[in-house]
Amino acid sequence: MTDQSTTDQSTTDQPSDQPTDAAPAVEPQQPLRQTPLHARHAARGARFVSFAGYEMPVQYLTGILAEHAHTRTKAGLFDIAHMGQAFLLGPDHETTARALEALVPADILGLQPGRLRYTQLLSDEGGILDDLMVTRSDEPGEDGVLMLVVNAATKAADFDRIEQRLPASVRLMRADHRALLALQGPAAAEVLARHLPGIADMVFMTAKSFRIGRIEVHLSRSGYTGEDGFELSVRADRVVELWDILAADRDVTPVGLGARDSLRLEAGLPLHGHDIDAATTPVEAGLAWSIPPRRRAEGGFPGAEHILKEIAEGPARLRVGLLPEGKAPAREGAAIVDLEDQPIGTVTSGGFGPTLGGPLAMGYVNRRFAEPATPVKLMVRGKPLTARVVALPFVPHRYVRGV
């Protein structure tokens, strides 16, 4: 799993191809970085935007709607090489796991070899500094190794915070020399099976190392689209080769940030910096499921007192799904009001759902208004849009969970 092992490891109110909240064209403060795949994107006619300090493809010539639909029906290939990867290295699993559990609320100690887990890096007040994936290596001789994948915009701050709070027996190895791809959609397993026989035996949230030709790949059955799929970690100097192999498949098309956002929004998955941030706790965000009984009983993670009180008594607000009537979408920042026009919350993500066939949004509302079917109004350009609270996800997840 690690490189130390013997193997290398829209802006309109109508449905359109405009990106939603995941790809803001923010003016850069310094020259934008590029992933190793930038030339491949340009050759396919990608339109680029500034995102998390990188120049990233938001869509290709076919457009966001077509890319979204292809991922839902076949397989979409995503460049996520801007995300942060690192390894925690300790003398054994218990030592490394307990070091990480001092920073996150998940059960890392009970994580089995070859499994991964979603959790959050918390502030001392219990706010979400970032959300991340943690994988336990199943390689011989790597009992104390955990792989971390964090968001691009926060990776430097994340790794600094982790390093500052580790015991002397555990160290963080930043893996800037590695890159990530995601292959998502119902045909993803079939595509990979053409190169890796037996891949279909993997289930959701498992990981394993493979070889595709000359390329050593650490593969996890995971992703952030709500579809079945995989994330592939390789050395950065091999990622173009792997991209070319996968992109040449008849069932695969490259997909940009625009469709990545519409897919995760339909799946009801929160986006850091929008739906979750340092002012949001996991309980408010509807992520209390990621805090298991042992951690609730023992505590010991940042902000535990506040978070455990919210679990016991209920938070003041909750993240909910919102379905506006009509065709006009409510974007991030739109006020949510009750039927008497009193403020009750704010939209944090919104746009058009291609699979859903209409506008959709997520946001936070006073807990009294969080029950599905509750009528609310969304303030868009000064005008109230009738909407209702709905359960998440908007489109059912299609993960392969096994028996």
Sequence and secondary structure as in RCSB ss.txt:
>XXXX:A:sequence
MTDQSTTDQSTTDQPSDQPTDAAPAVEPQQPLRQTPLHARHAARGARFVSFAGYEMPVQYLTGILAEHAHTRTKA
GLFDIAHMGQAFLLGPDHETTARALEALVPADILGLQPGRLRYTQLLSDEGGILDDLMVTRSDEPGEDGVLMLVV
NAATKAADFDRIEQRLPASVRLMRADHRALLALQGPAAAEVLARHLPGIADMVFMTAKSFRIGRIEVHLSRSGYT
GEDGFELSVRADRVVELWDILAADRDVTPVGLGARDSLRLEAGLPLHGHDIDAATTPVEAGLAWSIPPRRRAEGG
FPGAEHILKEIAEGPARLRVGLLPEGKAPAREGAAIVDLEDQPIGTVTSGGFGPTLGGPLAMGYVNRRFAEPATP
VKLMVRGKPLTARVVALPFVPHRYVRGV
>XXXX:A:secstr
  TTSSS    SSSS S   TT      SS  B  TTHHHHHHTT EEEEETTEEEEEE TT HHHHHHHHHHSE
EEEE TTSEEEEEE SSHHHHHHHHHTT SS  TT  TTBEEEEEEE TTS EEEEEEEEE  STT TTEEEEEE
 GGGHHHHHHHHHHT  TT EEEE TTEEEEEEESTTHHHHHHTTSTTGGG  TTBEEEEEETTEEEEEES  SS
SSSEEEEEEEGGGHHHHHHHHHTSTTEEEE HHHHHHHHHHTT   BTTTB TT  TTTTT GGGS HHHHHH  
STTHHHHHHHHHH  SEEEEEEEESSS    TT EEE TT  EEEEEEEEEEETTTTEEEEEEEEEGGG STT E
EEEEETTEEEEEEEE S SS        
